[in-house]
Amino acid sequence: MELDLDELTFDGVLDRRRTPKGLRLSRLPAWAQAQIIDPGFTWAAGVASGGRLVMVTDSTSISLDVQQLRLTVEGRFLAAAAYDIVVDGSLTGVRFSDTGHIARYTAEDPTRPELVRGGPDTIVFDGLASGFKHVEVWLPHNASLEIRAVRVDDGATVRAPEASTKRRWIHYGSSISHCVEAERPTGVWPVVAARMADVDLMSFGIAGQAQLDQAVARTIRDLPCDAISMKVGINVVNGDTMRERTFVPAVHGFIDTIRDGHPTTPLLLISPIICPVAEDHPGPTLSHADGTVYVIDRPVELSTGVLSLSRIRELLTLVASQRRDANLLLMHGYDLFGPDDVGDLPDGLHPNAAGYQRMGERFFAAAFGAGGAFA
């Protein structure tokens, strides 16, 4: 039995756009997407890291017809899109799909990918327990998709879940919060922490795009929530997009906008995790053919106000002290992933699946555990 796409419930997703063939999702509203013209931003926001389809049903199977789009750079390994299913709070199964479109970026033209077209796929979860149950299908953290159909057993009942009474946590960050390198959607570190804490997650971990954009700050400002975290700095270094003069007021402005809607909500400001090549050297970070990152020296005349990760951590400490905000707390990125963890940093920038799992567990303890920032 095919369900009406317009009647489906998605958590962790703010925009649903009808297409001629189905439904395209994004974690940011359309007006916010329109303000940022980088196509990488559009793709990353359209990847539902932390997003899930939710329903209450007595069906013993759920299937999704999807058209996926994955990215690859320089022909590097391209992981299959992954889908998790959680039934009554328990992780029950995972499905992988390596079909769909692929956008290939090359060194010759890193701004215009070659599109290799592929066909749709059907993701099937069957053998589910009979009787009514709360079902979450966690959508891929590593592929954007168009949902073309959702089906359940013929004659099954499907209804939207009751409004959640859980606390709501909003997180903002970079690719290290987006977690494309995780093995599955529930391995994304904010998802790991949210499931351990039993809170509802809205993740704005947007790969390559944590540039303190006001459109994102206004989105957070206008959403109901009980806790907020923002992990900033690495993308500014990656892209060499700011200097000290612009970075400090940008952080203040982002927080100011959030505080317009959430004046006393606990807000945890997180500095960057370790990235050895950029600790004491400014960006931009570049990639070798094998994907490992490196930096290059710049002329002395272009070095005024440049930002390394160690300097960004100092500046974030300064921002936190300047604000005199009792509900603003600072977390050092090393407390999530530091020098002792570099064995799980295969490209020198992004943790692997084991590293992300550890980050989620550490964040849970620091933020939601006894005496934590959000306890």
ZAMARGU-4260 file (C-alpha; in steps of 0.2 Angstrom, whole numbers, plus 5000, padded with zeros to 4 digits):
<rodrens>
0) 5000/5000/5000 | 5008/5017/4995 | 5007/5031/5007 | 5003/5049/5003 | 5020/5058/5003
5) 5012/5074/5009 | 5005/5065/5024 | 5022/5058/5030 | 5031/5065/5046 | 5049/5069/5046
10) 5060/5074/5061 | 5076/5083/5059 | 5070/5090/5042 | 5063/5108/5039 | 5060/5109/5020
15) 5050/5097/5009 | 5049/5101/4991 | 5037/5092/4979 | 5046/5087/4963 | 5038/5080/4947
20) 5043/5062/4954 | 5042/5064/4972 | 5048/5073/4988 | 5065/5082/4990 | 5070/5086/5008
25) 5082/5098/5016 | 5087/5102/5034 | 5086/5121/5031 | 5070/5130/5025 | 5070/5136/5007
30) 5072/5154/5011 | 5089/5150/5020 | 5095/5139/5006 | 5092/5153/4993 | 5103/5165/5003
35) 5119/5154/5000 | 5123/5151/4982 | 5137/5138/4985 | 5130/5122/4977 | 5140/5112/4990
40) 5129/5120/5003 | 5113/5115/4994 | 5119/5097/4993 | 5125/5096/5011 | 5109/5104/5018
45) 5099/5092/5007 | 5108/5077/5015 | 5097/5072/5030 | 5111/5069/5043 | 5101/5066/5058
50) 5084/5066/5049 | 5072/5052/5050 | 5055/5047/5044 | 5044/5043/5059 | 5027/5034/5060
55) 5017/5023/5071 | 5011/5007/5061 | 5006/4989/5063 | 5014/4985/5046 | 5028/4971/5046
60) 5037/4980/5031 | 5042/4997/5025 | 5049/5001/5009 | 5055/5017/5001 | 5058/5021/4982
65) 5072/5033/4981 | 5083/5043/4969 | 5100/5046/4977 | 5114/5058/4974 | 5132/5055/4981
70) 5148/5065/4979 | 5165/5059/4976 | 5182/5069/4975 | 5196/5063/4964 | 5189/5046/4962
75) 5190/5042/4980 | 5181/5028/4988 | 5162/5031/4988 | 5153/5023/5002 | 5135/5016/4999
80) 5121/5026/5005 | 5115/5019/5022 | 5097/5018/5030 | 5094/5013/5048 | 5078/5008/5056
85) 5074/5010/5074 | 5058/5001/5081 | 5052/5007/5098 | 5069/5014/5102 | 5079/4999/5097
90) 5091/4999/5082 | 5084/4985/5072 | 5092/4985/5055 | 5102/4994/5041 | 5101/4994/5023
95) 5114/5000/5010 | 5112/5006/4992 | 5126/5010/4980 | 5114/5016/4965 | 5109/5033/4960
100) 5118/5048/4953 | 5136/5052/4957 | 5144/5070/4956 | 5162/5068/4953 | 5173/5083/4958
105) 5191/5084/4950 | 5206/5094/4953 | 5205/5101/4936 | 5188/5109/4940 | 5184/5108/4958
110) 5168/5119/4957 | 5159/5110/4943 | 5157/5091/4946 | 5153/5079/4932 | 5136/5071/4934
115) 5136/5052/4932 | 5118/5047/4931 | 5111/5031/4939 | 5094/5024/4942 | 5083/5024/4957
120) 5082/5010/4971 | 5070/5003/4983 | 5075/5001/5001 | 5065/4987/5010 | 5064/4984/5029
125) 5054/4968/5031 | 5051/4955/5045 | 5046/4969/5057 | 5036/4963/5073 | 5017/4963/5071
130) 5006/4975/5081 | 5008/4994/5083 | 5025/5001/5085 | 5035/5017/5084 | 5046/5017/5069
135) 5060/5028/5064 | 5069/5026/5047 | 5085/5036/5049 | 5089/5043/5032 | 5106/5043/5024
140) 5120/5055/5031 | 5130/5053/5015 | 5118/5055/5001 | 5104/5068/4996 | 5089/5060/4990
145) 5072/5062/4982 | 5059/5050/4990 | 5047/5044/4976 | 5036/5032/4986 | 5034/5025/5003
150) 5025/5008/5005 | 5018/4997/5019 | 5008/4981/5020 | 4991/4981/5011 | 4978/4985/5024
155) 4991/4991/5037 | 4987/5007/5048 | 4999/5021/5048 | 4997/5037/5059 | 5008/5051/5064
160) 5016/5049/5081 | 5010/5060/5095 | 5019/5076/5098 | 5036/5072/5107 | 5038/5077/5125
165) 5057/5075/5124 | 5069/5089/5126 | 5075/5096/5109 | 5093/5099/5105 | 5099/5109/5091
170) 5117/5107/5085 | 5127/5117/5072 | 5143/5112/5065 | 5154/5107/5050 | 5158/5090/5041
175) 5164/5084/5058 | 5146/5085/5064 | 5139/5080/5047 | 5149/5064/5048 | 5149/5058/5030
180) 5162/5045/5036 | 5151/5036/5048 | 5146/5019/5043 | 5127/5022/5046 | 5115/5036/5050
185) 5115/5031/5069 | 5134/5032/5069 | 5134/5051/5066 | 5141/5058/5083 | 5126/5070/5087
190) 5114/5055/5083 | 5124/5044/5095 | 5123/5057/5109 | 5105/5061/5106 | 5100/5043/5106
195) 5110/5040/5122 | 5102/5056/5130 | 5084/5052/5123 | 5082/5069/5116 | 5075/5075/5099
200) 5089/5081/5088 | 5089/5094/5075 | 5106/5094/5067 | 5114/5108/5056 | 5130/5099/5054
205) 5133/5104/5036 | 5149/5098/5028 | 5161/5111/5023 | 5148/5125/5027 | 5149/5130/5045
210) 5153/5148/5040 | 5143/5157/5053 | 5130/5161/5040 | 5116/5172/5047 | 5103/5162/5038
215) 5107/5147/5049 | 5107/5158/5065 | 5090/5165/5061 | 5084/5147/5058 | 5090/5141/5075
220) 5083/5157/5083 | 5065/5153/5077 | 5065/5135/5082 | 5059/5128/5099 | 5073/5120/5108
225) 5080/5116/5126 | 5098/5115/5122 | 5110/5122/5108 | 5127/5118/5103 | 5138/5126/5090
230) 5155/5119/5085 | 5164/5131/5074 | 5181/5136/5067 | 5187/5121/5056 | 5178/5127/5040
235) 5184/5144/5042 | 5202/5137/5042 | 5198/5125/5028 | 5192/5138/5016 | 5203/5152/5023
240) 5187/5162/5023 | 5190/5174/5037 | 5203/5183/5047 | 5203/5188/5065 | 5194/5205/5061
245) 5179/5196/5053 | 5179/5179/5063 | 5176/5187/5081 | 5162/5198/5076 | 5154/5184/5066
250) 5154/5172/5081 | 5147/5186/5091 | 5134/5190/5078 | 5129/5172/5076 | 5126/5170/5095
255) 5117/5187/5096 | 5105/5181/5083 | 5102/5165/5092 | 5100/5174/5109 | 5086/5185/5101
260) 5075/5169/5101 | 5083/5160/5115 | 5090/5172/5128 | 5093/5160/5142 | 5094/5143/5133
265) 5110/5133/5138 | 5122/5136/5123 | 5138/5126/5122 | 5151/5134/5111 | 5164/5120/5105
270) 5181/5124/5098 | 5188/5113/5084 | 5194/5095/5087 | 5212/5091/5082 | 5218/5093/5064
275) 5237/5091/5065 | 5242/5101/5049 | 5232/5116/5054 | 5235/5117/5073 | 5248/5131/5071
280) 5247/5134/5053 | 5233/5144/5044 | 5223/5137/5030 | 5217/5134/5017 | 5218/5115/5019
285) 5221/5106/5003 | 5220/5087/4998 | 5232/5075/4991 | 5226/5062/4979 | 5224/5050/4993
290) 5213/5062/5002 | 5225/5067/5016 | 5225/5085/5020 | 5240/5098/5019 | 5243/5116/5020
295) 5254/5128/5011 | 5265/5143/5016 | 5259/5160/5011 | 5269/5176/5008 | 5272/5186/5023
300) 5262/5201/5016 | 5246/5190/5016 | 5248/5184/5034 | 5240/5198/5044 | 5226/5191/5055
305) 5227/5173/5048 | 5218/5159/5058 | 5225/5143/5064 | 5215/5131/5075 | 5225/5136/5090
310) 5222/5154/5087 | 5203/5151/5084 | 5202/5142/5101 | 5210/5157/5109 | 5198/5168/5101
315) 5183/5158/5105 | 5189/5158/5124 | 5189/5177/5122 | 5172/5178/5114 | 5165/5167/5129
320) 5173/5178/5142 | 5167/5194/5133 | 5149/5189/5133 | 5146/5188/5152 | 5132/5175/5148
325) 5129/5163/5163 | 5121/5151/5151 | 5135/5151/5138 | 5148/5137/5141 | 5164/5133/5132
330) 5170/5116/5127 | 5188/5113/5121 | 5187/5102/5105 | 5201/5091/5112 | 5188/5085/5125
335) 5179/5077/5110 | 5193/5071/5099 | 5211/5076/5103 | 5230/5071/5101 | 5227/5054/5108
340) 5214/5050/5095 | 5223/5054/5079 | 5225/5036/5075 | 5206/5037/5070 | 5209/5052/5059
345) 5214/5044/5043 | 5214/5059/5032 | 5221/5071/5045 | 5204/5080/5046 | 5189/5069/5048
350) 5187/5055/5061 | 5182/5038/5055 | 5167/5028/5061 | 5175/5023/5078 | 5181/5041/5081
355) 5163/5047/5078 | 5156/5034/5090 | 5168/5040/5103 | 5164/5058/5100 | 5146/5055/5103
360) 5149/5045/5119 | 5160/5059/5125 | 5148/5073/5121 | 5134/5064/5130 | 5144/5063/5146
365) 5150/5081/5145 | 5133/5088/5140 | 5119/5077/5146 | 5128/5067/5160 | 5128/5072/5178
370) 5134/5089/5180 | 5134/5092/5161 | 5131/5108/5151 | 5113/5102/5147 | 5109/5091/5163
</rodrens>
